[in-house]
Structure formats: structure tokens, C-alpha cells
Amino acid sequence: MPKIAFLFPGQGAQYPGMGRDLAENSPSARAVFDQADRALGFSLSKLCFEGPAEALQLTANTQPAILAASVATAAALQEVGVRPDYVAGHSLGEYSALVAASGIRVADAVVLVRKRGQYMQQAVPVGEGAMAALLGMEAAQVEAVCREAAQGEVVSPANLNSPGQIAIAGHATAVTRAVDLAKKSGKRGILLNVSAPFHCALMRPAGDRLAADLDMLEILDLEAGLVKNADAQIVRSAAGVREGLKRQVTAPVRWAESMKRLLAEGVAFFVEVGPGKVLSGLMRQIDRNAKCLNVEDPASLHRALAALREIG
């Protein structure tokens, strides 16, 4: 069997109906939603299955909803015998990846990421922070633009997603200056519609609060190797996982580097597990020859199984 990596999405992929068909067809997927509902004390499953969209987009709901839908999808895959050799998750998705690798429990994860969302939202007053995508620029160019744009404020690379696609975060005025500088150099800069400036130094208050929760969280050694967001290194130990999660809040997500690390480890098949196809799209930009499919419902699950049989 070829080496398989499960990839888990972060924010931006939530939609009413996510996970419903899988929960109706997979007892393992249904069990994940049941555990999440009990842990949170309200019906997260109903929110995922029925919406409304406005409620799903609230920060405190978005993170546990995407995690539950993603972990439920992984459970449906594992139910039919597809287990990952490696896991990786983009930002929030790192928590989903850890549940899939049996490092943390579903109940603990949904409660923790709900707090994580609240801490991040409260770290920076609304309007003071921003994020933007800088397109067609290498990492060194983005770093240079951020240094010039800072002028005593915070602005830095936040998501190193793929060649030519890097998100920055920081004070709104500094981010705007960076976008203007990128445009003056002939590149594209687009302000993003996000609720906070994630993965930058402004998130330190959130990181401090989350670190206290992480110190109390039971984490087990992993059954699959995790490629950490913060440094693109592979870890299996509980201590390494805890350290990576603490660093992740203020460190940039090194996604392109993480995917290259998995390719170097001999991963032959990537499965984006959960709502949306964002990570599949990034993989095409990172390595067009990489085999990558998304699974978010019974139909896409069957397609992935058929593809695995072909290369297995």
C-alpha cells in the first residue's frame, strides 16, 4: 500500500450541510458528532447539518464545526480501512489532524478549539488587525516588503501556502502599506475578510492563554507522524505535539514546506479530509504531479477508495 497523508483544512470552508451525508451513512462519523455535541453542551451537529450560515461563521462556532466535520470524515475513512501514515492540518486543521492520529480526544479538541477561537478574537480589537494575500512573490520578497511596511508596527508572513501565495498579518495600517508596496512592485495584494490577524506577534495574548490550557490537556503519542505548522518537522511524541501547538499561535503556517517534507518522506497519495478543496488546490501549485483528492461526503469517499485501489 502506498504511503498516505491526511490533510485537514482550517477556517474558510464551513457551510450548512457539511458532514450530514457522512453521518447518515457512517456510524463512526455519527459518533464523532455525538461526542462533540456532548462535550460542548449544545447540538454542534445540528449547526453543521442545518446552519444557519450566519451562526456557523461566528468564530466560537466555526473552529469546532470544521474540526468535527473533518474528524468525522477521517473516521469514515478509517472505518473502511484507510488509515494515514502521516497527518497535517492547516492552522486549526492541526487539531483535527491530532485527533485523527489518536493524539487527543474529540471531546477535548472541540472544547479547546472553541476557546482558541475566542482567545484569538479577543487578542486584537476589531479593526486594529488585518490579513492580506500577496501573490506572485517569493518568501524573501514578502519578508522584505513586511520589513519596509512595518514602521514600528507588526506585519509579517502568516501563511506560507504555496509558491507565489503568501498571506501576511499584523496591524491593519501596516498590512495596508505592505499591500501598496506589493502593488507598486507589479505584484497583487488582496486584503482578506478575516476576523483577526492570525499567526503573527499580535496573537501573543491568545497564545499565552492557550498555553495554559494546553498544559492541562491530555495528549498521547501519535499513531501517525504529524508535520507541524510551525517548523515543518515531523513529530510523534506528546511533548513535541504540545510544543508545536503552543508555537503555532504566533508562528507562520509553513504549509508549502510541510507538503514538500511529506513528498520527501515518500508519501504517494494525499487526501484532503473535511469540507472544501482549498488544500487540494494548494497541492497542485506545490507539486502538480502529486496525487491529491478531497473527501467530504459519501460520493467523494467512494472516489478516493477507487483511486487508492488503482495505485495500491
DAGISUL-V173034 format. One record per run of one state. SS is the DSSP state (H for helix, E for strand, L for the rest). FROM is the first residue (numbers start at 1). LEN is the number of residues. If there is no record, write none. Layout:
BEGIN
ss:SS from:FROM len:LEN
ss:SS from:FROM len:LEN
END
This chain:
BEGIN
ss:L from:1 len:2
ss:E from:3 len:6
ss:L from:9 len:11
ss:H from:20 len:6
ss:L from:26 len:1
ss:H from:27 len:14
ss:L from:41 len:3
ss:H from:44 len:7
ss:L from:51 len:2
ss:H from:53 len:4
ss:L from:57 len:2
ss:H from:59 len:21
ss:L from:80 len:6
ss:E from:86 len:4
ss:L from:90 len:3
ss:H from:93 len:8
ss:L from:101 len:5
ss:H from:106 len:18
ss:L from:124 len:5
ss:E from:129 len:7
ss:L from:136 len:3
ss:H from:139 len:12
ss:L from:151 len:4
ss:E from:155 len:8
ss:L from:163 len:2
ss:E from:165 len:7
ss:H from:172 len:13
ss:L from:185 len:3
ss:E from:188 len:4
ss:L from:192 len:9
ss:H from:201 len:16
ss:L from:217 len:8
ss:E from:225 len:3
ss:L from:228 len:6
ss:E from:234 len:2
ss:L from:236 len:2
ss:H from:238 len:11
ss:L from:249 len:4
ss:E from:253 len:1
ss:L from:254 len:1
ss:H from:255 len:10
ss:L from:265 len:2
ss:E from:267 len:7
ss:L from:274 len:4
ss:H from:278 len:9
ss:L from:287 len:5
ss:E from:292 len:4
ss:L from:296 len:2
ss:H from:298 len:14
ss:L from:312 len:1
END
